[in-house]
Amino acid sequence: MDRIWDFSAQEPRIALRDDRGNTLTYEEMQYETDRLAAATGGRCLVFSLCRNEIGSIMGYAAFVNHGIVPLLLSSRLEDSLLRNLIDTYAPSYLWIPEDQSGRFADMEAVYSAHGYALMKTARQEAYPLNDALGLLLTTSGSTGSPKLVRQSYVNIIDNAQSIVKYLELDAEERPITTLPMNYTYGLSIINSHLLAGATILVTDKDFTQRGFWDFFREAGATSFGGVPYTYEMLDRMRFYRMELPSLRTMTQAGGKILPDIQEKFAKYAVENDKRFFVMYGACEATARMGYLPAEMALVKKGSVGIAIPGGRFRLIDGDEREITDPNVVGELIYEGKNVTLGYAECGADLNRGDECHGVLKTGDMAYFDEDGFFYISGRKKRFLKIFGNRVNLDEMERLIRGRFNVDAACTGIDDRLSIFTTEETLMKPIQEYAAAVTRLNPSAFRVIHIDEIPKNDSGKTLYSALEQYNGL
């Protein structure tokens, strides 16, 4: 396989810089990644317990660039869940923060660098790895599900090249880490900026912490990415008043952003000579599938835009026929080289080939307008029948969040929609509002107060954690 990144070809500049003053140049990246890869002895499976730290990113780059297949997991993953994954997939090594070595007293440390250690497992036999397999990611965040997405080397390089092209990235960029690197969106920022020869500003601090913004200003960050929840929080933090002269670009993906929040950030970008990109993607498409050009952020508010360079969107109806007329809702289909190989649910699946063949049924319902811009209307399976009426749970969430400025989640069973909120005083108003906008009897809506809406590492709601309430 060809290497994803040729670090030796980059200009003499810093590749990674963290908030503690540590750096790695591209020349040093070449040296460090070669050494780590050599310590593994060749192609094998490695579990990488990730933080937004130099050692974690360097390790990932070493593995992918040298034909070693990493499974990226959160370093905060619970021991029992991690052990279950180890039992399921039998990795040869773990790449872990050195301060977590006590968790793995039954393993031998064979190499260490930049605060990370390579731990050799006791596995005597490994599962065969398909030649195309380059990376494994989980879509379940911190839940430790054994279902993984299989990404190929072609997937990784094609999607990174596409992102570099439409965001017009170059070596002068200095993105700051705001998302977990084991999350496909956060990883795509790393992949594309390493390809562009940029300097990635690495911090594990949360964007709600003062230290994050101190580092942002001191290092002159030029861009950051966020999920809808990120931008909702920034809006409450009065982000628009911050002095951030180095900031040039903001990107958003990981779900549909509230229209009024999108409008606020789009206006801020226009008024302050910055760019705001709304994007659309999925782990099953490596990362990105669509983007809304920054100059259209206000004109096409609510749209996820057009397909990325090299990709194609189309819609199909319930009979699998292609929809060619605007403003007709159908299931969104994406085609491109970044569509991944498929899923793995056990070790034997790591030797499976390409099961998707460049075509992904997204499971999202969408339509396009007269100009060819696409809009997501909801999930194909996120509907309930309430007294014979179809109710879109995603749309209900957006309406409640927009009306009451509160986090909310919707789930349930037919004829019984459950709305979860963190504001006990709003339970009755939310029920009345839901009944009013749907024109259905209030008895169909049950509002439940919980202390916190459960979310995964990327800020997406964990609906599986709310299913326990459906039968009550």
C-alpha positions, 0 to 999 in steps of 0.5 A, spaced: 500 500 500 502 507 498 502 511 504 497 516 506 501 521 508 508 523 505 511 527 511 518 527 508 515 531 502 513 536 507 516 543 508 520 544 514 514 546 519 511 543 525 505 538 524 503 537 531 503 542 537 500 541 544 497 546 549 503 544 553 509 547 548 510 540 545 511 539 538 513 534 532 515 537 526 513 533 519 521 531 519 520 528 526 513 525 524 516 521 519 522 518 524 517 517 530 512 513 525 517 509 522 520 507 529 513 505 532 511 501 526 517 497 526 516 496 534 509 492 532 513 487 527 509 488 521 501 488 519 497 487 525 491 489 529 492 495 534 487 498 539 488 505 540 486 508 546 485 515 544 486 522 547 487 529 543 494 528 545 501 528 540 502 521 542 495 519 540 495 522 533 502 520 532 500 513 533 494 513 529 499 516 523 504 511 524 499 505 524 495 507 518 501 509 514 505 502 515 499 498 514 497 496 521 490 496 522 488 501 528 481 501 532 480 507 535 477 508 541 476 513 547 481 512 552 475 513 557 472 507 555 470 502 561 474 496 562 469 491 561 467 494 555 474 494 552 475 487 555 469 485 551 472 488 544 479 485 546 476 478 546 472 479 540 477 482 535 484 479 539 488 485 537 496 484 537 497 490 541 494 496 545 497 503 544 495 507 550 496 513 555 502 511 559 498 513 565 493 508 564 498 502 564 496 500 570 489 497 567 493 492 563 498 489 568 497 482 564 500 486 558 508 487 556 510 494 554 514 493 548 515 501 546 513 508 548 514 515 546 510 521 547 506 519 553 504 513 550 506 505 550 505 500 546 502 494 550 503 487 547 497 482 548 497 475 550 493 473 544 497 467 540 493 468 534 490 473 530 484 474 525 486 475 518 486 482 515 483 484 508 488 487 504 484 493 503 482 494 510 486 500 513 482 503 519 476 501 524 471 505 527 465 505 532 459 509 531 457 507 538 461 512 542 463 510 549 458 504 549 463 499 547 459 496 541 462 490 537 459 493 531 465 497 527 465 500 521 471 498 516 474 503 512 479 502 507 486 506 505 482 508 498 476 511 503 481 515 507 485 518 502 479 519 497 475 523 503 481 527 505 483 529 498 476 531 497 476 535 504 482 539 502 479 541 495 472 544 498 475 547 504 481 550 500 486 547 505 493 549 505 500 549 509 498 555 513 492 552 516 492 551 524 486 547 526 484 546 533 482 540 536 475 540 538 472 533 537 475 526 539 479 523 534 476 517 535 470 520 532 470 520 524 468 528 524 474 529 529 479 524 525 477 527 518 480 534 520 486 530 522 487 526 516 485 532 511 490 537 515 496 532 515 495 532 508 495 539 507 501 540 511 498 544 516 500 545 523 494 541 528 493 545 535 492 539 539 488 540 546 484 535 550 481 541 553 473 542 552 471 548 548 467 550 554 474 551 558 478 558 559 484 554 557 482 552 551 481 559 548 487 561 551 491 556 547 486 558 541 489 565 541 496 564 543 497 559 538 493 563 532 488 557 531 485 558 524 479 554 524 475 549 529 469 544 527 463 542 532 457 538 532 450 542 533 451 541 540 457 545 540 454 551 536 448 551 541 453 551 547 457 557 543 451 561 542 449 561 550 457 563 551 456 569 547 461 566 542 460 572 538 463 577 543 470 573 543 476 577 540 479 571 535 482 575 530 486 569 527 479 565 526 478 564 519 473 558 518 468 554 522 465 547 520 459 544 523 457 536 522 454 531 526 447 532 525 442 537 523 443 544 526 438 548 528 436 554 523 436 560 528 443 557 530 446 556 523 443 563 521 447 566 527 453 563 525 453 565 518 451 572 519 457 572 524 462 569 519 459 574 513 460 580 518 467 578 520 470 576 514 470 568 516 467 562 513 462 558 516 461 551 512 455 546 514 457 539 512 454 532 512 457 525 513 457 519 516 462 514 519 460 509 513 462 514 508 469 515 512 467 522 514 464 527 509 458 526 503 456 533 503 457 541 504 454 547 504 459 552 500 460 558 505 457 563 501 450 560 501 450 559 508 445 564 509 441 563 502 440 556 503 439 556 511 437 549 513 441 545 507 446 540 507 448 543 501 451 539 495 455 532 494 463 533 495 468 533 490 468 526 487 461 524 490 454 524 488 447 524 491 440 521 489 434 520 492 429 514 491 422 513 493 419 507 496 419 503 490 427 504 489 425 509 483 430 515 482 426 521 484 428 527 479 423 532 481 425 538 486 421 538 493 419 531 493 422 527 499 425 520 498 431 516 501 438 519 500 443 515 497 450 517 496 455 514 491 463 515 492 470 512 493 469 514 500 463 509 501 466 504 506 467 496 506 461 495 510 461 493 518 464 488 522 461 484 528 466 479 530 474 478 528 472 473 522 469 479 519 476 483 518 477 479 512 471 481 509 472 485 502 468 491 500 460 489 501 458 496 499 461 497 492 461 505 493 454 506 494 451 508 501 443 508 503 444 513 508 437 512 512 436 519 511 429 522 508 431 528 504 429 533 498 432 537 493 430 544 491 430 547 484 438 549 485 440 542 487 441 543 494 439 538 499 435 538 505 434 533 510 427 532 513 429 526 518 431 519 519 427 513 515 426 509 521 425 515 526 418 516 525 412 514 530 405 512 528 400 517 533 393 515 532 394 513 525 399 520 523 406 519 522 410 524 526 418 525 525 421 525 532 427 529 529 423 534 527 419 534 533 426 535 537 428 541 533 421 544 534 422 543 541 429 546 542 427 552 538 421 554 541 424 553 548 431 553 548 432 547 551 436 540 550 430 535 548 430 528 546 424 524 543 423 516 542 417 512 544 412 507 541 406 508 536 401 512 539 406 514 545 411 519 544 416 520 549 419 527 550 425 528 555 427 534 557 432 537 563 427 543 565 422 540 570 418 547 569 417 546 562 414 539 562 407 541 561 408 547 556 412 542 552 406 537 552 401 542 550 406 545 544 407 538 541 400 537 541 399 544 538 404 543 532 401 536 531 394 537 532 394 531 536 391 529 543 396 531 548 395 524 551 399 522 546 405 525 548 409 524 555 414 529 557 419 526 562 424 530 566 431 527 567 437 530 569 441 530 563 440 527 556 445 522 555 450 523 549 456 519 546 463 522 545 461 526 539 455 530 542 450 525 539 444 523 543 444 516 545 437 514 544 438 506 546 439 509 553 432 512 553 429 506 550 428 503 558 422 508 558 418 506 552 414 500 556 413 504 562 
